[in-house]
């Protein structure tokens, strides 16, 4: 049984049939448009989340590259100097003679020439 047969059999024939058919068509069209609009909104939100995730990964990647390029050598120098200072303190305690601890301070700064260009 098709929709037109259903409406013809179960709607009044006194002119109200057209009204019920139009009301049903308007309701079905509004329902379909609502579903389509909801789908578009969900897809737009998922695309925005995907873009935000890609941005976060990119920022984290830049900071990890910065750490590898600049922070790690400074941390290695600090660890080396700390070990030398502990060794110096041990030698002073054992010998009883106070000798100043000498080291070369690394006063680097991040200039534009040291940075790698962004790709």
N, CA, C and O atoms as a Tinker XYZ file with bonds, in Angstrom:
   476  protein
     1  N      0.856000   -1.167000    0.000000    73     2
     2  CA     0.000000    0.000000    0.000000    64     1     3
     3  C      0.905000    1.235000    0.000000    63     2     4     5
     4  O      1.812000    1.355000    0.824000    81     3
     5  N      0.652000    2.121000   -0.909000    73     3     6
     6  CA     1.455000    3.329000   -0.998000    64     5     7
     7  C      0.865000    4.412000   -0.097000    63     6     8     9
     8  O     -0.239000    4.272000    0.430000    81     7
     9  N      1.608000    5.469000    0.063000    73     7    10
    10  CA     1.180000    6.574000    0.929000    64     9    11
    11  C     -0.072000    7.258000    0.383000    63    10    12    13
    12  O     -0.959000    7.641000    1.146000    81    11
    13  N     -0.139000    7.407000   -0.929000    73    11    14
    14  CA    -1.320000    8.074000   -1.510000    64    13    15
    15  C     -2.578000    7.229000   -1.311000    63    14    16    17
    16  O     -3.650000    7.776000   -1.053000    81    15
    17  N     -2.464000    5.915000   -1.426000    73    15    18
    18  CA    -3.612000    5.048000   -1.176000    64    17    19
    19  C     -4.033000    5.119000    0.290000    63    18    20    21
    20  O     -5.222000    5.158000    0.604000    81    19
    21  N     -3.044000    5.135000    1.179000    73    19    22
    22  CA    -3.337000    5.221000    2.605000    64    21    23
    23  C     -4.092000    6.510000    2.916000    63    22    24    25
    24  O     -5.119000    6.486000    3.594000    81    23
    25  N     -3.580000    7.628000    2.421000    73    23    26
    26  CA    -4.235000    8.907000    2.683000    64    25    27
    27  C     -5.621000    8.978000    2.034000    63    26    28    29
    28  O     -6.540000    9.571000    2.598000    81    27
    29  N     -5.768000    8.384000    0.873000    73    27    30
    30  CA    -7.056000    8.388000    0.201000    64    29    31
    31  C     -8.083000    7.560000    0.971000    63    30    32    33
    32  O     -9.256000    7.927000    1.030000    81    31
    33  N     -7.658000    6.474000    1.547000    73    31    34
    34  CA    -8.586000    5.583000    2.262000    64    33    35
    35  C     -8.921000    6.087000    3.661000    63    34    36    37
    36  O    -10.045000    5.889000    4.123000    81    35
    37  N     -7.990000    6.726000    4.341000    73    35    38
    38  CA    -8.203000    7.036000    5.751000    64    37    39
    39  C     -8.380000    8.519000    6.063000    63    38    40    41
    40  O     -8.491000    8.877000    7.235000    81    39
    41  N     -8.409000    9.360000    5.098000    73    39    42
    42  CA    -8.670000   10.783000    5.348000    64    41    43
    43  C    -10.059000   11.128000    4.857000    63    42    44    45
    44  O    -10.554000   10.517000    3.910000    81    43
    45  N    -10.690000   12.095000    5.485000    73    43    46
    46  CA   -12.035000   12.483000    5.029000    64    45    47
    47  C    -11.978000   13.064000    3.618000    63    46    48    49
    48  O    -10.995000   13.699000    3.237000    81    47
    49  N    -13.022000   12.844000    2.863000    73    47    50
    50  CA   -13.069000   13.283000    1.475000    64    49    51
    51  C    -13.713000   14.658000    1.321000    63    50    52    53
    52  O    -13.980000   15.092000    0.200000    81    51
    53  N    -13.961000   15.334000    2.414000    73    51    54
    54  CA   -14.677000   16.599000    2.340000    64    53    55
    55  C    -13.741000   17.809000    2.249000    63    54    56    57
    56  O    -14.123000   18.902000    2.667000    81    55
    57  N    -12.542000   17.646000    1.722000    73    55    58
    58  CA   -11.622000   18.766000    1.613000    64    57    59
    59  C    -10.565000   18.763000    2.691000    63    58    60    61
    60  O     -9.542000   19.437000    2.576000    81    59
    61  N    -10.810000   18.020000    3.716000    73    59    62
    62  CA    -9.802000   17.931000    4.785000    64    61    63
    63  C     -8.626000   17.061000    4.368000    63    62    64    65
    64  O     -7.554000   17.160000    4.966000    81    63
    65  N     -8.788000   16.242000    3.398000    73    63    66
    66  CA    -7.704000   15.367000    2.932000    64    65    67
    67  C     -6.502000   16.171000    2.466000    63    66    68    69
    68  O     -5.359000   15.832000    2.773000    81    67
    69  N     -6.761000   17.211000    1.740000    73    67    70
    70  CA    -5.677000   18.074000    1.268000    64    69    71
    71  C     -4.967000   18.715000    2.447000    63    70    72    73
    72  O     -3.740000   18.819000    2.469000    81    71
    73  N     -5.754000   19.145000    3.427000    73    71    74
    74  CA    -5.157000   19.761000    4.611000    64    73    75
    75  C     -4.258000   18.773000    5.364000    63    74    76    77
    76  O     -3.138000   19.111000    5.748000    81    75
    77  N     -4.761000   17.549000    5.570000    73    75    78
    78  CA    -3.958000   16.547000    6.283000    64    77    79
    79  C     -2.715000   16.164000    5.484000    63    78    80    81
    80  O     -1.647000   15.967000    6.062000    81    79
    81  N     -2.840000   16.060000    4.196000    73    79    82
    82  CA    -1.687000   15.744000    3.342000    64    81    83
    83  C     -0.638000   16.851000    3.421000    63    82    84    85
    84  O      0.556000   16.571000    3.536000    81    83
    85  N     -1.076000   18.089000    3.360000    73    83    86
    86  CA    -0.136000   19.218000    3.450000    64    85    87
    87  C      0.526000   19.266000    4.823000    63    86    88    89
    88  O      1.723000   19.531000    4.931000    81    87
    89  N     -0.260000   19.006000    5.880000    73    87    90
    90  CA     0.304000   19.017000    7.235000    64    89    91
    91  C      1.329000   17.906000    7.397000    63    90    92    93
    92  O      2.398000   18.111000    7.972000    81    91
    93  N      0.990000   16.718000    6.881000    73    91    94
    94  CA     1.936000   15.610000    6.964000    64    93    95
    95  C      3.208000   15.914000    6.166000    63    94    96    97
    96  O      4.308000   15.619000    6.633000    81    95
    97  N      3.078000   16.488000    4.998000    73    95    98
    98  CA     4.249000   16.845000    4.175000    64    97    99
    99  C      5.108000   17.892000    4.857000    63    98   100   101
   100  O      6.335000   17.805000    4.834000    81    99
   101  N      4.464000   18.888000    5.469000    73    99   102
   102  CA     5.234000   19.921000    6.168000    64   101   103
   103  C      5.976000   19.327000    7.365000    63   102   104   105
   104  O      7.137000   19.657000    7.609000    81   103
   105  N      5.296000   18.448000    8.112000    73   103   106
   106  CA     5.945000   17.812000    9.263000    64   105   107
   107  C      7.125000   16.949000    8.821000    63   106   108   109
   108  O      8.193000   17.000000    9.430000    81   107
   109  N      6.936000   16.153000    7.760000    73   107   110
   110  CA     8.014000   15.291000    7.271000    64   109   111
   111  C      9.189000   16.123000    6.762000    63   110   112   113
   112  O     10.346000   15.778000    7.007000    81   111
   113  N      8.899000   17.215000    6.055000    73   111   114
   114  CA     9.977000   18.086000    5.555000    64   113   115
   115  C     10.732000   18.747000    6.688000    63   114   116   117
   116  O     11.959000   18.833000    6.636000    81   115
   117  N     10.031000   19.218000    7.715000    73   115   118
   118  CA    10.695000   19.849000    8.861000    64   117   119
   119  C     11.538000   18.835000    9.617000    63   118   120   121
   120  O     12.635000   19.149000   10.079000    81   119
   121  N     11.025000   17.621000    9.741000    73   119   122
   122  CA    11.778000   16.577000   10.442000    64   121   123
   123  C     13.064000   16.240000    9.680000    63   122   124   125
   124  O     14.128000   16.114000   10.286000    81   123
   125  N     12.970000   16.094000    8.356000    73   123   126
   126  CA    14.157000   15.787000    7.539000    64   125   127
   127  C     15.170000   16.932000    7.598000    63   126   128   129
   128  O     16.374000   16.695000    7.683000    81   127
   129  N     14.679000   18.172000    7.552000    73   127   130
   130  CA    15.591000   19.323000    7.625000    64   129   131
   131  C     16.277000   19.381000    8.984000    63   130   132   133
   132  O     17.457000   19.720000    9.073000    81   131
   133  N     15.544000   19.053000   10.034000    73   131   134
   134  CA    16.120000   19.054000   11.379000    64   133   135
   135  C     17.232000   18.015000   11.493000    63   134   136   137
   136  O     18.293000   18.286000   12.056000    81   135
   137  N     16.976000   16.821000   10.953000    73   135   138
   138  CA    18.005000   15.788000   10.981000    64   137   139
   139  C     19.245000   16.218000   10.207000    63   138   140   141
   140  O     20.370000   16.015000   10.662000    81   139
   141  N     19.037000   16.807000    9.048000    73   139   142
   142  CA    20.154000   17.256000    8.219000    64   141   143
   143  C     20.955000   18.352000    8.923000    63   142   144   145
   144  O     22.185000   18.347000    8.891000    81   143
   145  N     20.252000   19.288000    9.557000    73   143   146
   146  CA    20.943000   20.371000   10.258000    64   145   147
   147  C     21.717000   19.846000   11.460000    63   146   148   149
   148  O     22.831000   20.299000   11.722000    81   147
   149  N     21.145000   18.903000   12.189000    73   147   150
   150  CA    21.856000   18.303000   13.326000    64   149   151
   151  C     23.112000   17.583000   12.858000    63   150   152   153
   152  O     24.160000   17.666000   13.499000    81   151
   153  N     23.002000   16.877000   11.741000    73   151   154
   154  CA    24.159000   16.167000   11.202000    64   153   155
   155  C     25.264000   17.151000   10.819000    63   154   156   157
   156  O     26.435000   16.915000   11.113000    81   155
   157  N     24.893000   18.256000   10.163000    73   155   158
   158  CA    25.891000   19.268000    9.796000    64   157   159
   159  C     26.555000   19.874000   11.020000    63   158   160   161
   160  O     27.764000   20.107000   11.023000    81   159
   161  N     25.763000   20.131000   12.069000    73   159   162
   162  CA    26.327000   20.712000   13.299000    64   161   163
   163  C     27.293000   19.751000   13.964000    63   162   164   165
   164  O     28.343000   20.172000   14.450000    81   163
   165  N     26.963000   18.474000   13.995000    73   163   166
   166  CA    27.846000   17.474000   14.608000    64   165   167
   167  C     29.135000   17.345000   13.807000    63   166   168   169
   168  O     30.219000   17.262000   14.385000    81   167
   169  N     29.027000   17.328000   12.494000    73   167   170
   170  CA    30.226000   17.226000   11.650000    64   169   171
   171  C     31.115000   18.455000   11.823000    63   170   172   173
   172  O     32.337000   18.328000   11.883000    81   171
   173  N     30.513000   19.641000   11.902000    73   171   174
   174  CA    31.308000   20.861000   12.108000    64   173   175
   175  C     32.019000   20.822000   13.460000    63   174   176   177
   176  O     33.172000   21.238000   13.568000    81   175
   177  N     31.337000   20.326000   14.481000    73   175   178
   178  CA    31.960000   20.244000   15.804000    64   177   179
   179  C     33.106000   19.232000   15.810000    63   178   180   181
   180  O     34.151000   19.485000   16.410000    81   179
   181  N     32.920000   18.102000   15.154000    73   179   182
   182  CA    33.997000   17.110000   15.070000    64   181   183
   183  C     35.191000   17.651000   14.287000    63   182   184   185
   184  O     36.337000   17.380000   14.644000    81   183
   185  N     34.934000   18.415000   13.222000    73   183   186
   186  CA    36.035000   19.017000   12.466000    64   185   187
   187  C     36.800000   20.033000   13.314000    63   186   188   189
   188  O     38.025000   20.119000   13.234000    81   187
   189  N     36.072000   20.801000   14.127000    73   187   190
   190  CA    36.732000   21.767000   15.010000    64   189   191
   191  C     37.578000   21.055000   16.054000    63   190   192   193
   192  O     38.682000   21.503000   16.362000    81   191
   193  N     37.079000   19.955000   16.604000    73   191   194
   194  CA    37.861000   19.187000   17.577000    64   193   195
   195  C     39.108000   18.599000   16.932000    63   194   196   197
   196  O     40.176000   18.581000   17.543000    81   195
   197  N     38.979000   18.127000   15.721000    73   195   198
   198  CA    40.126000   17.573000   15.009000    64   197   199
   199  C     41.186000   18.642000   14.767000    63   198   200   201
   200  O     42.380000   18.384000   14.921000    81   199
   201  N     40.751000   19.836000   14.389000    73   199   202
   202  CA    41.700000   20.939000   14.161000    64   201   203
   203  C     42.377000   21.344000   15.467000    63   202   204   205
   204  O     43.576000   21.623000   15.479000    81   203
   205  N     41.625000   21.379000   16.564000    73   203   206
   206  CA    42.222000   21.724000   17.858000    64   205   207
   207  C     43.233000   20.672000   18.277000    63   206   208   209
   208  O     44.283000   21.009000   18.823000    81   207
   209  N     42.936000   19.405000   18.031000    73   207   210
   210  CA    43.879000   18.330000   18.371000    64   209   211
   211  C     45.156000   18.461000   17.549000    63   210   212   213
   212  O     46.253000   18.308000   18.087000    81   211
   213  N     45.033000   18.738000   16.270000    73   211   214
   214  CA    46.215000   18.904000   15.409000    64   213   215
   215  C     47.059000   20.092000   15.877000    63   214   216   217
   216  O     48.288000   20.023000   15.858000    81   215
   217  N     46.408000   21.179000   16.296000    73   215   218
   218  CA    47.135000   22.343000   16.796000    64   217   219
   219  C     47.897000   21.995000   18.070000    63   218   220   221
   220  O     49.055000   22.387000   18.219000    81   219
   221  N     47.270000   21.270000   18.987000    73   219   222
   222  CA    47.936000   20.876000   20.239000    64   221   223
   223  C     49.146000   19.983000   19.966000    63   222   224   225
   224  O     50.196000   20.150000   20.586000    81   223
   225  N     49.001000   19.047000   19.048000    73   223   226
   226  CA    50.120000   18.166000   18.704000    64   225   227
   227  C     51.256000   18.971000   18.091000    63   226   228   229
   228  O     52.424000   18.705000   18.374000    81   227
   229  N     50.933000   19.945000   17.262000    73   227   230
   230  CA    51.955000   20.786000   16.642000    64   229   231
   231  C     52.703000   21.609000   17.686000    63   230   232   233
   232  O     53.928000   21.719000   17.629000    81   231
   233  N     51.973000   22.188000   18.638000    73   231   234
   234  CA    52.612000   22.979000   19.699000    64   233   235
   235  C     53.504000   22.095000   20.552000    63   234   236   237
   236  O     54.625000   22.482000   20.881000    81   235
   237  N     53.022000   20.911000   20.915000    73   235   238
   238  CA    53.833000   19.997000   21.723000    64   237   239
   239  C     55.096000   19.584000   20.970000    63   238   240   241
   240  O     56.166000   19.469000   21.569000    81   239
   241  N     54.980000   19.364000   19.679000    73   239   242
   242  CA    56.136000   18.992000   18.874000    64   241   243
   243  C     57.178000   20.106000   18.860000    63   242   244   245
   244  O     58.376000   19.836000   18.945000    81   243
   245  N     56.728000   21.356000   18.755000    73   243   246
   246  CA    57.659000   22.492000   18.767000    64   245   247
   247  C     58.396000   22.584000   20.107000    63   246   248   249
   248  O     59.605000   22.813000   20.142000    81   247
   249  N     57.659000   22.406000   21.207000    73   247   250
   250  CA    58.299000   22.484000   22.509000    64   249   251
   251  C     59.275000   21.333000   22.738000    63   250   252   253
   252  O     60.319000   21.526000   23.361000    81   251
   253  N     58.952000   20.143000   22.246000    73   251   254
   254  CA    59.886000   19.035000   22.381000    64   253   255
   255  C     61.152000   19.283000   21.560000    63   254   256   257
   256  O     62.252000   18.939000   21.992000    81   255
   257  N     60.995000   19.877000   20.384000    73   255   258
   258  CA    62.173000   20.221000   19.583000    64   257   259
   259  C     63.008000   21.281000   20.294000    63   258   260   261
   260  O     64.237000   21.214000   20.278000    81   259
   261  N     62.350000   22.258000   20.919000    73   259   262
   262  CA    63.067000   23.282000   21.679000    64   261   263
   263  C     63.833000   22.656000   22.828000    63   262   264   265
   264  O     64.984000   23.011000   23.082000    81   263
   265  N     63.200000   21.727000   23.521000    73   263   266
   266  CA    63.861000   21.068000   24.644000    64   265   267
   267  C     65.088000   20.312000   24.165000    63   266   268   269
   268  O     66.153000   20.390000   24.778000    81   267
   269  N     64.938000   19.591000   23.080000    73   267   270
   270  CA    66.058000   18.813000   22.558000    64   269   271
   271  C     67.194000   19.720000   22.099000    63   270   272   273
   272  O     68.366000   19.393000   22.287000    81   271
   273  N     66.856000   20.849000   21.505000    73   271   274
   274  CA    67.857000   21.725000   20.913000    64   273   275
   275  C     68.550000   22.606000   21.946000    63   274   276   277
   276  O     69.754000   22.838000   21.832000    81   275
   277  N     67.833000   23.105000   22.947000    73   275   278
   278  CA    68.403000   24.094000   23.852000    64   277   279
   279  C     68.485000   23.638000   25.304000    63   278   280   281
   280  O     69.509000   23.834000   25.957000    81   279
   281  N     67.436000   23.043000   25.805000    73   279   282
   282  CA    67.372000   22.729000   27.231000    64   281   283
   283  C     68.255000   21.540000   27.581000    63   282   284   285
   284  O     68.927000   21.562000   28.613000    81   283
   285  N     68.270000   20.507000   26.751000    73   283   286
   286  CA    69.048000   19.317000   27.070000    64   285   287
   287  C     70.545000   19.624000   27.226000    63   286   288   289
   288  O     71.143000   19.155000   28.194000    81   287
   289  N     71.182000   20.387000   26.325000    73   287   290
   290  CA    72.602000   20.698000   26.548000    64   289   291
   291  C     72.833000   21.482000   27.851000    63   290   292   293
   292  O     73.827000   21.260000   28.543000    81   291
   293  N     71.907000   22.402000   28.183000    73   291   294
   294  CA    72.069000   23.140000   29.445000    64   293   295
   295  C     71.919000   22.210000   30.636000    63   294   296   297
   296  O     72.647000   22.352000   31.619000    81   295
   297  N     70.985000   21.253000   30.572000    73   295   298
   298  CA    70.798000   20.287000   31.666000    64   297   299
   299  C     72.016000   19.391000   31.780000    63   298   300   301
   300  O     72.448000   19.092000   32.893000    81   299
   301  N     72.582000   18.954000   30.666000    73   299   302
   302  CA    73.790000   18.116000   30.715000    64   301   303
   303  C     74.958000   18.877000   31.340000    63   302   304   305
   304  O     75.705000   18.311000   32.139000    81   303
   305  N     75.126000   20.162000   30.983000    73   303   306
   306  CA    76.172000   20.979000   31.599000    64   305   307
   307  C     75.940000   21.122000   33.095000    63   306   308   309
   308  O     76.886000   21.030000   33.878000    81   307
   309  N     74.692000   21.348000   33.503000    73   307   310
   310  CA    74.377000   21.472000   34.919000    64   309   311
   311  C     74.704000   20.184000   35.671000    63   310   312   313
   312  O     75.294000   20.231000   36.750000    81   311
   313  N     74.328000   19.038000   35.111000    73   311   314
   314  CA    74.632000   17.761000   35.759000    64   313   315
   315  C     76.138000   17.548000   35.883000    63   314   316   317
   316  O     76.619000   17.076000   36.913000    81   315
   317  N     76.880000   17.895000   34.837000    73   315   318
   318  CA    78.335000   17.732000   34.867000    64   317   319
   319  C     78.956000   18.631000   35.937000    63   318   320   321
   320  O     79.825000   18.191000   36.690000    81   319
   321  N     78.510000   19.891000   36.007000    73   319   322
   322  CA    79.050000   20.828000   37.001000    64   321   323
   323  C     78.633000   20.406000   38.402000    63   322   324   325
   324  O     79.426000   20.536000   39.336000    81   323
   325  N     77.412000   19.904000   38.579000    73   323   326
   326  CA    76.962000   19.445000   39.899000    64   325   327
   327  C     77.802000   18.277000   40.378000    63   326   328   329
   328  O     78.185000   18.231000   41.547000    81   327
   329  N     78.093000   17.334000   39.496000    73   327   330
   330  CA    78.936000   16.193000   39.871000    64   329   331
   331  C     80.344000   16.664000   40.230000    63   330   332   333
   332  O     80.942000   16.166000   41.184000    81   331
   333  N     80.874000   17.625000   39.467000    73   331   334
   334  CA    82.208000   18.155000   39.776000    64   333   335
   335  C     82.201000   18.876000   41.122000    63   334   336   337
   336  O     83.172000   18.782000   41.873000    81   335
   337  N     81.120000   19.595000   41.441000    73   335   338
   338  CA    81.039000   20.295000   42.721000    64   337   339
   339  C     80.945000   19.308000   43.883000    63   338   340   341
   340  O     81.594000   19.502000   44.911000    81   339
   341  N     80.144000   18.252000   43.731000    73   339   342
   342  CA    80.085000   17.233000   44.795000    64   341   343
   343  C     81.441000   16.575000   44.986000    63   342   344   345
   344  O     81.853000   16.322000   46.118000    81   343
   345  N     82.132000   16.299000   43.900000    73   343   346
   346  CA    83.477000   15.724000   43.981000    64   345   347
   347  C     84.419000   16.699000   44.679000    63   346   348   349
   348  O     85.250000   16.279000   45.484000    81   347
   349  N     84.305000   17.995000   44.383000    73   347   350
   350  CA    85.137000   19.029000   45.011000    64   349   351
   351  C     84.879000   19.085000   46.518000    63   350   352   353
   352  O     85.821000   19.191000   47.304000    81   351
   353  N     83.608000   19.014000   46.922000    73   351   354
   354  CA    83.282000   19.043000   48.348000    64   353   355
   355  C     83.850000   17.820000   49.068000    63   354   356   357
   356  O     84.351000   17.936000   50.187000    81   355
   357  N     83.776000   16.661000   48.437000    73   355   358
   358  CA    84.324000   15.443000   49.034000    64   357   359
   359  C     85.835000   15.581000   49.218000    63   358   360   361
   360  O     86.371000   15.207000   50.261000    81   359
   361  N     86.511000   16.110000   48.224000    73   359   362
   362  CA    87.974000   16.286000   48.311000    64   361   363
   363  C     88.319000   17.287000   49.414000    63   362   364   365
   364  O     89.298000   17.085000   50.133000    81   363
   365  N     87.538000   18.361000   49.566000    73   363   366
   366  CA    87.798000   19.335000   50.628000    64   365   367
   367  C     87.639000   18.699000   52.004000    63   366   368   369
   368  O     88.453000   18.935000   52.896000    81   367
   369  N     86.587000   17.887000   52.179000    73   367   370
   370  CA    86.389000   17.232000   53.476000    64   369   371
   371  C     87.517000   16.264000   53.784000    63   370   372   373
   372  O     87.952000   16.169000   54.931000    81   371
   373  N     87.985000   15.560000   52.801000    73   371   374
   374  CA    89.040000   14.581000   53.036000    64   373   375
   375  C     90.385000   15.257000   53.317000    63   374   376   377
   376  O     91.140000   14.815000   54.183000    81   375
   377  N     90.676000   16.328000   52.581000    73   375   378
   378  CA    91.989000   16.974000   52.761000    64   377   379
   379  C     91.966000   18.025000   53.863000    63   378   380   381
   380  O     93.006000   18.322000   54.449000    81   379
   381  N     90.815000   18.584000   54.150000    73   379   382
   382  CA    90.729000   19.628000   55.172000    64   381   383
   383  C     91.156000   20.992000   54.673000    63   382   384   385
   384  O     91.162000   21.949000   55.447000    81   383
   385  N     91.509000   21.112000   53.421000    73   383   386
   386  CA    91.948000   22.386000   52.850000    64   385   387
   387  C     90.803000   22.950000   52.009000    63   386   388   389
   388  O     90.219000   22.258000   51.175000    81   387
   389  N     90.502000   24.225000   52.253000    73   387   390
   390  CA    89.425000   24.867000   51.486000    64   389   391
   391  C     89.997000   25.519000   50.232000    63   390   392   393
   392  O     90.860000   26.394000   50.309000    81   391
   393  N     89.512000   25.085000   49.100000    73   391   394
   394  CA    89.943000   25.623000   47.809000    64   393   395
   395  C     88.680000   26.078000   47.090000    63   394   396   397
   396  O     87.696000   25.339000   47.069000    81   395
   397  N     88.674000   27.287000   46.493000    73   395   398
   398  CA    87.464000   27.727000   45.787000    64   397   399
   399  C     87.160000   26.828000   44.591000    63   398   400   401
   400  O     88.053000   26.357000   43.886000    81   399
   401  N     85.892000   26.619000   44.400000    73   399   402
   402  CA    85.439000   25.820000   43.256000    64   401   403
   403  C     85.341000   26.742000   42.045000    63   402   404   405
   404  O     84.655000   27.763000   42.096000    81   403
   405  N     86.012000   26.395000   40.976000    73   403   406
   406  CA    86.024000   27.226000   39.770000    64   405   407
   407  C     85.294000   26.501000   38.642000    63   406   408   409
   408  O     85.521000   25.320000   38.378000    81   407
   409  N     84.423000   27.241000   37.996000    73   407   410
   410  CA    83.739000   26.715000   36.821000    64   409   411
   411  C     83.415000   27.884000   35.899000    63   410   412   413
   412  O     83.383000   29.039000   36.321000    81   411
   413  N     83.183000   27.566000   34.660000    73   411   414
   414  CA    82.839000   28.588000   33.680000    64   413   415
   415  C     81.316000   28.586000   33.535000    63   414   416   417
   416  O     80.714000   27.589000   33.136000    81   415
   417  N     80.715000   29.719000   33.868000    73   415   418
   418  CA    79.257000   29.829000   33.755000    64   417   419
   419  C     78.866000   29.951000   32.289000    63   418   420   421
   420  O     79.470000   30.711000   31.531000    81   419
   421  N     77.874000   29.212000   31.913000    73   419   422
   422  CA    77.373000   29.249000   30.551000    64   421   423
   423  C     76.220000   30.248000   30.507000    63   422   424   425
   424  O     75.102000   29.927000   30.907000    81   423
   425  N     76.486000   31.435000   30.031000    73   423   426
   426  CA    75.483000   32.491000   30.000000    64   425   427
   427  C     74.917000   32.656000   28.590000    63   426   428   429
   428  O     74.849000   33.766000   28.061000    81   427
   429  N     74.522000   31.557000   28.003000    73   427   430
   430  CA    73.953000   31.590000   26.654000    64   429   431
   431  C     72.588000   32.253000   26.673000    63   430   432   433
   432  O     71.898000   32.278000   27.692000    81   431
   433  N     72.225000   32.776000   25.547000    73   431   434
   434  CA    70.863000   33.255000   25.356000    64   433   435
   435  C     70.422000   32.765000   23.987000    63   434   436   437
   436  O     71.247000   32.441000   23.133000    81   435
   437  N     69.149000   32.718000   23.796000    73   435   438
   438  CA    68.602000   32.205000   22.542000    64   437   439
   439  C     68.464000   33.354000   21.550000    63   438   440   441
   440  O     67.496000   34.114000   21.582000    81   439
   441  N     69.430000   33.458000   20.693000    73   439   442
   442  CA    69.366000   34.517000   19.681000    64   441   443
   443  C     68.614000   33.993000   18.455000    63   442   444   445
   444  O     68.349000   32.797000   18.340000    81   443
   445  N     68.285000   34.881000   17.570000    73   443   446
   446  CA    67.567000   34.471000   16.364000    64   445   447
   447  C     68.417000   33.570000   15.479000    63   446   448   449
   448  O     67.873000   32.725000   14.768000    81   447
   449  N     69.711000   33.724000   15.504000    73   447   450
   450  CA    70.571000   32.913000   14.633000    64   449   451
   451  C     70.653000   31.469000   15.128000    63   450   452   453
   452  O     70.955000   30.571000   14.342000    81   451
   453  N     70.388000   31.227000   16.423000    73   451   454
   454  CA    70.483000   29.864000   16.948000    64   453   455
   455  C     69.211000   29.075000   16.718000    63   454   456   457
   456  O     69.238000   27.845000   16.741000    81   455
   457  N     68.105000   29.751000   16.498000    73   455   458
   458  CA    66.838000   29.051000   16.290000    64   457   459
   459  C     66.769000   28.467000   14.903000    63   458   460   461
   460  O     67.247000   29.051000   13.931000    81   459
   461  N     66.160000   27.299000   14.835000    73   459   462
   462  CA    65.924000   26.702000   13.518000    64   461   463
   463  C     64.675000   27.338000   12.926000    63   462   464   465
   464  O     63.736000   27.655000   13.658000    81   463
   465  N     64.651000   27.529000   11.619000    73   463   466
   466  CA    63.452000   28.137000   11.007000    64   465   467
   467  C     62.258000   27.181000   11.117000    63   466   468   469
   468  O     62.405000   25.959000   11.112000    81   467
   469  N     61.077000   27.789000   11.215000    73   467   470
   470  CA    59.850000   26.988000   11.258000    64   469   471
   471  C     59.542000   26.450000    9.885000    63   470   472   473
   472  O     59.711000   27.147000    8.884000    81   471
   473  N     59.095000   25.222000    9.833000    73   471   474
   474  CA    58.774000   24.603000    8.553000    64   473   475
   475  C     57.315000   24.397000    8.443000    63   474   476
   476  O     56.840000   23.883000    7.430000    81   475
